[in-house]
Every structure is written in C-alpha cells, then in structure tokens.
Amino acid sequence: MNSFRKQHGMSMLGGLVIVMMSAVLLITALKLAPVYMEYYKVVDIVDQVKQDPALKGAPKDKILIALAKRLNTNDVRSLTRDDYRVTKIQGRNAYEIEFYYVVSTPLFGNLSIVAEFQRKEEVGE
C-alpha cells in the first residue's frame, strides 16, 4: 500500500506512446491542411460566379468559361473539368453548379488519406 504513494508521473513507455500519437496527428493535420485550403478556394470561386452580376441569366457556356478561368487563375489542381457540371434548372433562367471530387494524399509509407468533397450552388435568377 505504501509503494503506491511513492509512484508519481508517467513511465518512459507511456511518454513515448503519447509523443508518437501526437506526431501522427500533427503529420495528418499538416497533410490535410492544403487539401482543405484548396476546397475552400473552390467554394469561394463558386460563390464569386454565383454573385457575379454579369452571369445573371447568362448561357451555360459563359458560366463554364467564367468558372474555368477562375479555377485556372487560382491554381486549383484537384478539381478537373470532369469533376464539375453546370445544369439548367427546369422552368427558370438559372443553372446549378455541382462539383464532386476525391483527393488522395499520401500520409506515410503505403498509407494515404482520402477526402471527398461535394457541393451544389445555384447561379442565375
């Protein structure tokens, strides 16, 4: 009973486990940060297209060109032309921009992190 009172602190093995877990979490966060920063850049671009007064009532081709120019200017590499589409909303002079893409980022060794992004926005009147 007396020996339990003298024990204080953590063992060396316990400390190493906590350091290793913290290192893995830090590496994961550092690998995911650019992926999410690019996603929020894409969301911002779609919002810019949505709020552009020149694109209110514009044809599909003009919306696609404006979107592609903004994506290229902002150096978005994960989202390709096959990952988004612009479709006409029935009965209205508006279009829906929808994107879905998957980003696989290597973590370490043969492990990777996969992130899926999807969003829909309405453009037009």
N, C-alpha and C positions, 0 to 999 in steps of 0.2 A: 504494500500500500504506500509506503514511504517513497519507493522508487518512482512512482508516477508523478509526484510533486516536483521531483528534480528534473524531469524531462520538459524541455522548452524548445520551441522552434520547429523547424522542418528538417527532414533528412536531406542529404545531398541528392538522392534519387528523386525525391519529391520536388525539389527545386529545379532539377533538370527537366522533369516532365512539364512543369509549368512554363519554363523557358521555351521548350520545344513547341508546345501548344500555342504560345504567344507568337512564336516565329512563323508558324504555319498560317495563323490568322492574319498576320501582318503581310506576308507574301501574297496571300489570297486577295486582301484588300488592295494592295498595290497593283496586282494584275487586273482586277476588275474596275478600278477607277477610270482608266482610259476608255473602256468599253461603255460604261455608263455616261461618261462625259460626251462621247460621240452620240449616244442615244438622245441625250438632252439637246444636243446640237440639231439633230434631225427633227425633234419635236418643235424646236424654235423655228426651224426653216419652214415646216408645215404651217405653223402659226403665222409666219410672215406672208406666206402665199395666201392663207385664209383671209388675212386682214388687208391685203393689197387691193386698193380701190380699182386699179386698172384691170384686175382679174374678175371683178363682179360681172357676171353674165358673159364671160369670155368663153371661147370654144375650148374643147378638151386639149387640142394641140398646143394652144397658147399656155394653158396651165402646166402641161407636161414640160414644155420648154423652160418656163419660169422655175419650176421645181428642179429640173436637171441643172440649170445654171447655178442656182443657189447651192445645191449639193456639191457641185464641182468647185465653186468658189470657196466653200467652207471645208474642202478637203475631206469629205465623208467617203470613206473607202469600204465600209462594211455593207452599205446599202447600195445594191446594184439596180439596174433598170428592171430586172426580173423580180425584184423584191417589193415593188410598189405598183399600184394601179390606180387609175382615175376612171370612175364610172359615173354615168349620168344618173341622176335621181329622177325617177319617173314622175311626170306631171309638174316638174319645177325646172326653173332655169338655174340649176345648181348641180355640182358634181361632188362626189365623195372620194377623198384621197385615203387610200388604205395601204398600210405597209406592214409586212411581216418578214422578219429576217432572224437568222440564228448566227451567233458569233461564238466560235470555239477558241478559247485562249489556253495555250499550254501553261500548266502550273509548274510542275517539275517532273522529270523522268517521263513516264508514259501517261501521266495524269493530266487531264485538261478540265477546264471549267466551261460549261456551255450555258449561254444566256440567250433567251428568246425574247424578242421584242415585237409588239403588235400595237397598232393604233389606227383609229379612223377619225377623219375630220371632214367636215362639210365646207365646201367652197362655193360661193355664189350667193344668189339672192334667195 
